[in-house]
Amino acid sequence: MIHQILSYIAAADGVLSAILWWKASTVLVKRGDPRAVGSTFVGDVAIQATYAVQSRLNTWAALATGLAGAASGLAQLFSN
């Protein structure tokens, strides 16, 4: 029972991390966004603000990946 629950948690965290990393790779903070204040712009893209958003998303994705690994390892311990 606990093995199955931990396996589901690991799978869900793995999917969550993939979504977060995909979002981090595609996010752009544009001119006019409140987060863009003080940034350097290339065209309509706020460079520093985009980096900051990508950094936060990458942090959450790494945390989700770590949790997926931990849940998977615990599931293996409880498999028998």
Backbone hydrogen bonds, N-H to C=O, Kabsch-Sander energy under -0.5 kcal/mol:
donor,donor_aa,acceptor,acceptor_aa,energy
5,I,1,M,-2.1
6,L,2,I,-2.7
7,S,3,H,-2.0
8,Y,4,Q,-2.2
9,I,5,I,-2.3
10,A,6,L,-2.5
11,A,7,S,-2.3
12,A,8,Y,-2.7
13,D,9,I,-2.7
14,G,10,A,-2.1
15,V,11,A,-2.2
16,L,12,A,-2.6
17,S,13,D,-2.5
18,A,14,G,-1.9
19,I,15,V,-2.3
20,L,16,L,-2.6
21,W,17,S,-2.6
22,W,18,A,-2.2
23,K,19,I,-2.6
24,A,20,L,-2.6
25,S,21,W,-1.6
26,T,22,W,-0.8
26,T,23,K,-0.8
27,V,23,K,-1.5
30,K,28,L,-0.6
31,R,44,D,-2.1
33,D,30,K,-1.9
36,A,33,D,-2.3
37,V,34,P,-1.0
39,S,36,A,-2.1
42,V,45,V,-2.2
45,V,42,V,-1.8
46,A,29,V,-3.4
47,I,40,T,-2.8
47,I,45,V,-0.8
50,T,46,A,-2.2
51,Y,47,I,-2.4
52,A,48,Q,-2.3
53,V,49,A,-2.2
54,Q,50,T,-2.6
55,S,51,Y,-2.5
56,R,52,A,-2.1
57,L,53,V,-2.4
58,N,54,Q,-2.7
59,T,55,S,-2.1
60,W,56,R,-2.1
61,A,57,L,-2.4
62,A,58,N,-2.4
63,L,59,T,-2.1
64,A,60,W,-2.4
65,T,61,A,-2.2
66,G,62,A,-2.4
67,L,63,L,-2.4
68,A,64,A,-2.2
69,G,65,T,-2.4
70,A,66,G,-2.5
71,A,67,L,-2.8
72,S,68,A,-2.3
73,G,69,G,-2.5
74,L,70,A,-2.6
75,A,71,A,-2.4
76,Q,72,S,-1.8
77,L,73,G,-1.6
78,F,74,L,-1.8
79,S,76,Q,-1.1
